Amino acid sequence: MQSRTFASVSVFNFWQNGFVSELTDIPSVESSVPRSRGLLQAEDLTSDPVAETVHYFWCQKKTFQFQHYVSVLSVVKALEPLSIVIHYSSKPRTSLYYTWLGDLVEALPNIVLDDLAPRIAHYVMYDSRKFEFSHYLSVLSCLHVAGLERVVLHGNVEPSSQWWKHLRVEENVTFSYTDPTNQIYGQNITQFPQHKSDITKFYVLLKYGGISVDPDVYWVNRIPDDILSYDAVLSKDWLKRLDWPDTLNIGVFIAKPNTQFLYNFLRAYRRNYRPYLYIYNGGCVPYKVYEKYPQSLHVDPHLQVLTFGPTYHPTWRSGYLHDSSGNMGNNSFDWRKDTLAVHVTDPKPASEFEGVVRLKRAEGMFADIGRYIIKKALKEDMFGPR
């Protein structure tokens, strides 16, 4: 993955049992602190006079102890930040003896405890018992590549295929019965069944938070904690729509519970829902909300790369917008480094994902991705002897 930087921000991680140690990216004010894969050096902390915000990412389900308390205080003394944010998906534990987190909050009035978006994937699939090998691969990629802890499939019919049964037995996967959403603000959802799934996923994210994933999305890198620290995250789409400067793609949607962007998004349908326009409701409306409330959404071009037939559409490249009726280009990219997920929008499924035998024998990017997911899930024995 390409390194991400934050304007006027210093980022640190708590790891395992140590202090502030192995750091992934260490951006700070005007990126003057060098990014390092090793330990933070003393000169790195003093090279900048002021860091506006220090971000800690609590990456464990353990107790906040004295060494963590000292770690935070040492950075405060060295950087004198205006604010400190501790991000977490599982809140640091305390006890009658280990009161260091409470002591820290009392000692530092500028500290904020901020939970991360939960590492839970949500799929929404209605009116079908079909759950194919391609869907199985997508779920495996959530758990074994993206680093998500649980997958929930929301729908009105639980799948009965062998691949779903494998997941239910072998993985942390559950089924949640959910009736289809048939109306939005009094308007019937009849033209496109996908709109029912979209509306459901928005309500699910609003209530529970997590990552909404389309069943044709395949994770190729772990989701870093810094992405989960935003209230809501989407990426842009490549398809040009009339006079719209951009659209957003909701195939991968990261959000914390009760996030403001989702409230505004759903409220926008009160006046702007168009049951006969497929892309408008899921792509144009959220972009309009983003224009109005840019602080409520983080747009990350490396969140996913959309593919359509033989063409790829990385939206971090200039000129990524195309009309589907014209030349759509073919911007190659390195799926191992450039993106978190690959979204195969056409064909459904990719021929390489039609079955185990096909994946084993196929060549090309999709075949490499599929075999990588199987390898990460420790399920290569399904391919049989070499």
Beta strands, then each sheet from edge to edge (+ up, - down):
strand 1: 9-14
strand 2: 53-58
strand 3: 83-88
strand 4: 111-115
strand 5: 120-124
strand 6: 150-155
strand 7: 173-177
strand 8: 183-184
strand 9: 187-188
strand 10: 210-213
strand 11: 217-219
strand 12: 232-236
strand 13: 248-255
strand 14: 298-299
strand 15: 305-308
strand 16: 311-313
strand 17: 341-346
sheet 1: 1+ 2+ 3+ 4+
sheet 2: 7+ 6+ 5+ 10+ 13- 12+ 14+
sheet 3: 8+ 9-
sheet 4: 11+ 17- 15- 16+
end
